[in-house]
C-alpha cells in the first residue's frame, strides 16, 4: 500500500464510548489502519474549554486508548482546537497551552493535531499568527508528528460563508511559513469531496508546499443534512494512484461505528487492487467480514433505501425495515434499527454547542 491509512474521529454529535474506540482500533489495525486520531467535536476540553483540565476519568481512558494503540502498532493522535488563540497569544494563553501540551505528552500522544477549523478567519495576519503558534508548540511537544488543520481546509466557499472570506494567499503563506516537517490536513475540493485526482492533488501540494494529509469526510454523516442517511457504500473516487500524492489518508467515520467498518475496509481494497477495484464487490466483501453473509446481503438489497432515500422519505418502508433487522442479533443491525428510530439524528443546535 502506497499510503498510510487511519481513522480520524472528528465528527459532531454523540460520541462513541471508550469500548467502541478500543474495539475499532483492534478491528481495523489488522487490516492495515496505522493511526487513530481522537478529535470528536464533543470533547469540550479540546475545544472551547481547552484551557480546563480533562476530568480524571476521561484522562485515564485516553491513556488506556493510547496504550492499546501502541500495543497494536497504531499511532495515537489527538486534535487540539485552542479556540481563536491566535487573537491573543499572550502569556496567559501560552501558560494554558503548555499545561495542555504537558497533559497530552503524559498520555502518550504520537500525532498532535493543531486544529484552527471552525474559527473566524477573515484576519489579515491569520497565517503569520498561526505559524507563530504552531512553531511555539513544535518546540514544546513530545509528539513525533505535528499536523495542522488550516482555518480554510478546502476550496469549498462554504467556509468563507461560515467564517468570513479567507485572506488573500492564506494557504500559500501558511505553507511557505510552516516548517517542512509539519503536515497540513486537507479535505479536497469540498468539505465532503466526491473524488480526488492526481492533477488536483499536485496543485494543492504546490499551494501547501507539501503533500496534503487527507482528511476524508466519508463516510461521516454528522450534520443535520447527512444524519438521515446511512453511509455504508464502498469508497469510490479514491483511486489507488492518488497514494503517492498524499502524506497520509485519514477517514472520518460515520456515527455508526460498526457500519463505518464497511467503507473503511473497502478503502483498503481500493488501494490494494488499483484498477481492478470494483466498488460493488468491495462492499459485499467488506460487509460480509463486518456483518456476516446473511446480514451483508440484506443490507446490500436495502442500500438504496438506507443511503439514497434516507430516513425522512422512507414512509411505510421504515417499519418493514425495522422488522427485518430485528431478525438479526448483531450490533450492525442494531445500529440500523437505532437509526430508523431517530437515535442518530443531528440538529443544528448540537453542532452550535460543540
Secondary structure, 3 states (H helix, E strand, C coil): CCCCEEEEECCCCCCCCHHHHHHHHHHHHCCCEEEEEECCCCCHHHCCCCCCCCCHHHHHHHHHHHHHHHHCCCEEEEEECCCCHHHCCCHHHHHHHHHHHHHHHHHCCCEEEEECCCCCCCCCCHHHHHHHHHHHHHCCCCCCEEEEECCCCECCCHHHHHHCCCCCCHHHHHHHHCCCCCEEEECECCCCCCCCCHHHHHHHHHHHCCCEEEEECCCCCCCCCCCCCCCCCCCCCCCHHHHHHEEEEEECCCCCHHHHHHHHHHHHHHHHHHHHCCHHHHHHHHHHHHHCHHHHHHHHHHHHHHHHHCHHHCCCHHHHHHHHHCCCCCHHHHHHHHHHCCCCCCCHHHHHCC
